[in-house]
Amino acid sequence: MTQPPGWIGTRAGMPTQGARAQRTRTVSMQDIEAFTQISGDRNPLHYDEAAAKASRFGGLIVQGGVTSGLLNAVVAEDLPGPGTVFLSVEWAFTKAVYVGDTITATVEVLTVREDKPICTLATTITNQHGEVCLQGKASTYTTALSATPLIGG
């Protein structure tokens, strides 16, 4: 199938409006620790059980970057796929994610341009109870990549 001009050379090709993809992960203290190594975020709400329990959250919560990070994986690996980066995001964190929660990141293509590899996506993170923890929109750009993977290939 011939790709529209803006999508030539992209690995997954041009997505269709309404296409959806999702990934699920159970978050752990290891995720918090790994994110802290990258970011330096040592907020007591993530590490100090007594302080977190006494807060309005009632327990240890994961960093917002851990929560939203699952969307990075969906976008870069699944939809729109390899070569995709965020151009902009508008996210509302509507419910805390706790250590041990199982979260599902979902993206849905709202708009797709044919002349440029740009999409607008609806983005959502829900927990194991179906409660929305993050919602919003993102704009993405997908660059053409060679057929040979650059890392691990």
N, C-alpha and C positions, 0 to 999 in steps of 0.2 A: 504494500500500500504506500502511496506517495504521501509524504508528510508536507504540511503547509510550510512555506518558506522559513518562518521563524523557528521551526522545530526540527529542521534538518540537522542530523548529526547528534541529536539527543538520544540517550540510550533507551528510554522508555517511550519516546514519541510524545505527541500531543495528547494530553488527557481529554476526556469529554466532560462537559458540564454535568454535574450530578454524580460523578464518580466519587467513590468513598474508599477510604482505607483506615485501618486501625491497628494498634499494637497495645498489648497489655503487659504490665509488670507489677510485681509485688515489691514495694519499696522497703528498704532495710536501713539499719544503722550504717552498713557498709556504703550505701549510696550517699548518705549524709557525710560520712568521712571522706569519700572520694571527691565530692563537690567542695568540701572545705579545703582539701589539698589544692584545688584549682583556684578557688575564689577567696579563701581566707575568712569566709563567713563562719564565725564561731558564736553566733547568737545563742544565748542560754536556752531559748525555746527549742533548739535543736539538740542540745547536749545535757542540760541540767534538768534531770527528771523532777526534782522538787520544785524548781522555779516554774517549769512548764506545767506541772500539775496544779500549781497555785494560780496560774494565769487563766484568762478566759478560755484558753484552748483545752485545758484539763489534761494535757499530756504532750509528749514530744511530737513536734511536727517537722516535716521535711522542708528544706529550702524551696522557695518558688522556682529556682533554677532546676532543681531535680524534677519537680512536677512538670514544668514546661519543656524540659529536656526530652521527654518522650515524644513530643511533637516534632523535634528535630529529627529523630529517627524515622518517624513515619514519612515526613516530607523528603528526606534525603534517600531513603531506601525504597519506599513504596509508591508514594503519590505526591507530587509529580515524578519523583524518582531520582536516580543517580545524577549528580551535577546540579541539584537544586539547592539554592540558598534563600534565606529570608531577605526580602527587601525592606519590609516593615511588618510590625505586629501591633495589634491592639487587643490586649488581653485584660480581662477582669478576673481576679482570683476571688471566687465567691464562697469557697469552703476550704478549710485547712485539710491538708493531706497528712495523715499520721503514719508513724513507723508501723509497718505491717499491713497498711492498706494496699489493696490491689487496684491500680488505676488503669484506665483505658483511654488512650489518646485516639481521637477520631478527627480526620480531616475530610471535608467534602468540597469539591470544586464548585465554586459559585460562578466564576467567569474565567474564560481562557481566551487569550489573544492568539490569532493565527499569524500575525505579522512579526510578533516577538514572543519568545518563550516565557511569557508572564501569566501567572494565574492569581486569582483571588480565592482564598480558601476560608471556609468556616472551620474553626478549630474548637475542640471541646475536650476536656478531661473529666471523666466521671470516676467515682469510686465504686467499690464492690456492691454498694447499696443502690447504685444508679443515680447518686446525687452528683450534681454538677459542681466541680471544684474549680474549673477554669473554663472560660468561654470567650470567644472573640473572633477576630478575623486576622488573616495574614496575607501579605502579598509576596509572591515568590518569583524567582528568576531561575531558569534551568539552562545551564550552559552545555554546549556540545562537548562530548568527551571522545577520546580515542577508544577504539574497540578493546584495547588492552588495559586492564586495571593498572593504575599507577602504584597502588599500595597493596602489598601482599600478593601480587600477581606475578 
